[in-house]
Amino acid sequence: MTTGLELRSLITKSGTLELSLAKVEVPEPGPDQVVVKVQASPINPSDLGLLVGPADMSKATVSGTGADIKVTAPVAQGALRFLAARLDQSMPVGNEGAGTVVKAGSSEAAQKLMGKTVSMVGGAMYTQYRVLKATDCQPLPAGTTAAEGASWFVNPLTALGMTETMKREGHKALVHTAAASNLGQMLNKICLKDGIGLVNIVRSAEQAKLLKGIGARHVVDSTAPSFLEDLTQALVETGATIAFDAIGGGKLAGQILTAMEIAINKTATTYSRYGSSVHKQVYIYGSLDTGPTEFNRSFGLIWGIGGWLLTPFLQKIGRADQQRLRERVAAELKTTFASHYTKTVSLSEALQLDNIAVYNKRATGEKFLIDPSKG
């Protein structure tokens, strides 16, 4: 029996977040399982929701070092009622990762993975050793490192899921917000390769420059005085009628629907007091702004706004289409779906306050990678 360190997040009923490293036993793999030595796992916004949740990290304190490091931070009492199912539970963190298979069960599928570098999905990836089903591992192409394969699931399949949703719901082009992100850059590469119109909404001139540098054709800056006019023109040129919004709060979702309606009416031949008959859709898939979603209903009556999440989408499309998307990611891992990190940290370094302050900002160009085998 092997032991290893695992990063844990706990929120107490009294309203305190506790982050620590736990020593856990690594069981022998079952017939259809493998043991992977984890060597790379990204810190995604979806991971931060579990890692720090609604805690006020500006008031965080740290004690201990190395394997004994512990971070505590207060959680507002008002937030606790939304967290009832996780209170007083020490929870493992990390949606995806990559590493080397060091033990394999007796089944043919498990044995085929022995010694190989694989990408994984299934949670609890901020750990030194992960036991999971062979079917939850994706063998990486020869010459691919764990770091190159660590972000193979969440961002690539989310980006592909967006274009798949667009096609399945009868739209021909799409809009994406916070578009200079790692995911946004992947989406641009997909759309350029597949000939799909994409309108990128960014929050600074620097982000606009970054996207144009990788070939993005339609980039609009939400901080520019001409934002709504620029957005409308881009919608006229692309015909985009579906949007995926990473911001969530504020007025942006409503502004997108309004601009879509204006763009559609520019080519309308008849007037309707109910607005255009073209369905306009905004899916919110992120919460960079945790405030209320506000919109002024100036976009007719044929519209929708809702949530979008990768896992339910994958369940809906079925195993065959999931595998098709996974194979595309594996084939284009170093091109379309390449991820870039600004810093690689060990498990204990991931709990240092100066590092938390950076990756918890969720800022474009500040993506961290955890290497549990480091240190």
Secondary structure as the mmCIF struct_conf table of DSSP 4:
data_model
#
loop_
_struct_conf.conf_type_id
_struct_conf.id
_struct_conf.beg_label_comp_id
_struct_conf.beg_label_asym_id
_struct_conf.beg_label_seq_id
_struct_conf.end_label_comp_id
_struct_conf.end_label_asym_id
_struct_conf.end_label_seq_id
STRN STRN1 THR A 2 ILE A 11
TURN_TY1_P TURN_TY1_P1 LYS A 13 SER A 14
BEND BEND1 GLY A 15 GLY A 15
STRN STRN2 THR A 16 VAL A 26
HELX_LH_PP_P HELX_LH_PP_P1 PRO A 27 PRO A 29
TURN_TY1_P TURN_TY1_P2 PRO A 31 ASP A 32
STRN STRN3 GLN A 33 PRO A 42
HELX_RH_AL_P HELX_RH_AL_P1 PRO A 45 LEU A 51
TURN_TY1_P TURN_TY1_P3 VAL A 52 PRO A 54
HELX_RH_3T_P HELX_RH_3T_P1 MET A 57 LYS A 59
STRN STRN4 THR A 61 SER A 63
HELX_RH_3T_P HELX_RH_3T_P2 GLY A 66 ASP A 68
STRN STRN5 LYS A 70 PRO A 74
HELX_RH_AL_P HELX_RH_AL_P2 GLN A 77 LEU A 80
HELX_RH_3T_P HELX_RH_3T_P3 ARG A 81 ARG A 86
STRN STRN6 LEU A 87 LEU A 87
TURN_TY1_P TURN_TY1_P4 ASP A 88 ASP A 88
STRN STRN7 MET A 91 PRO A 92
BEND BEND2 ASN A 95 ASN A 95
STRN STRN8 GLU A 96 ALA A 104
BEND BEND3 SER A 106 SER A 107
HELX_RH_AL_P HELX_RH_AL_P3 GLU A 108 GLN A 111
TURN_TY1_P TURN_TY1_P5 LYS A 112 GLY A 115
STRN STRN9 THR A 117 VAL A 121
BEND BEND4 GLY A 122 GLY A 123
BEND BEND5 TYR A 126 TYR A 126
STRN STRN10 THR A 127 THR A 127
BEND BEND6 GLN A 128 GLN A 128
STRN STRN11 TYR A 129 LYS A 133
HELX_RH_3T_P HELX_RH_3T_P4 ALA A 134 ASP A 136
STRN STRN12 CYS A 137 PRO A 139
HELX_LH_PP_P HELX_LH_PP_P2 LEU A 140 PRO A 141
TURN_TY1_P TURN_TY1_P6 ALA A 142 GLY A 143
HELX_RH_AL_P HELX_RH_AL_P4 ALA A 146 GLY A 149
TURN_TY1_P TURN_TY1_P7 ALA A 150 SER A 151
BEND BEND7 TRP A 152 PHE A 153
HELX_RH_AL_P HELX_RH_AL_P5 VAL A 154 ARG A 168
TURN_TY1_P TURN_TY1_P8 GLU A 169 GLY A 170
BEND BEND8 LYS A 172 LYS A 172
STRN STRN13 ALA A 173 THR A 177
BEND BEND9 ALA A 178 ALA A 178
TURN_TY1_P TURN_TY1_P9 ALA A 179 ALA A 180
BEND BEND10 SER A 181 SER A 181
HELX_RH_AL_P HELX_RH_AL_P6 ASN A 182 ASP A 194
TURN_TY1_P TURN_TY1_P10 GLY A 195 GLY A 195
STRN STRN14 GLY A 197 VAL A 202
BEND BEND11 ARG A 203 SER A 204
HELX_RH_AL_P HELX_RH_AL_P7 ALA A 205 GLY A 213
TURN_TY1_P TURN_TY1_P11 ILE A 214 GLY A 215
BEND BEND12 ARG A 217 ARG A 217
STRN STRN15 HIS A 218 ASP A 221
TURN_TY1_P TURN_TY1_P12 SER A 222 THR A 223
BEND BEND13 ALA A 224 ALA A 224
TURN_TY1_P TURN_TY1_P13 PRO A 225 SER A 226
HELX_RH_AL_P HELX_RH_AL_P8 PHE A 227 THR A 238
STRN STRN16 ILE A 242 ASP A 245
BEND BEND14 ALA A 246 ALA A 246
STRN STRN17 GLY A 248 GLY A 250
BEND BEND15 LYS A 251 LYS A 251
HELX_RH_AL_P HELX_RH_AL_P9 LEU A 252 ASN A 265
TURN_TY1_P TURN_TY1_P14 LYS A 266 THR A 267
BEND BEND16 THR A 269 THR A 270
TURN_TY1_P TURN_TY1_P15 ARG A 273 TYR A 274
BEND BEND17 SER A 277 VAL A 278
STRN STRN18 LYS A 280 ILE A 284
BEND BEND18 LEU A 288 LEU A 288
STRN STRN19 ASP A 289 THR A 293
BEND BEND19 PHE A 299 PHE A 299
BEND BEND20 LEU A 301 LEU A 301
STRN STRN20 TRP A 303 GLY A 307
HELX_RH_AL_P HELX_RH_AL_P10 LEU A 310 ALA A 331
TURN_TY1_P TURN_TY1_P16 GLU A 332 PHE A 337
BEND BEND21 THR A 342 THR A 342
STRN STRN21 LYS A 343 VAL A 345
TURN_TY1_P TURN_TY1_P17 LEU A 347 SER A 348
HELX_RH_3T_P HELX_RH_3T_P5 GLU A 349 LEU A 351
BEND BEND22 GLN A 352 GLN A 352
HELX_RH_AL_P HELX_RH_AL_P11 LEU A 353 TYR A 359
TURN_TY1_P TURN_TY1_P18 ASN A 360 ARG A 362
TURN_TY1_P TURN_TY1_P19 THR A 364 GLY A 365
STRN STRN22 PHE A 368 ILE A 370
TURN_TY1_P TURN_TY1_P20 PRO A 372 SER A 373
#
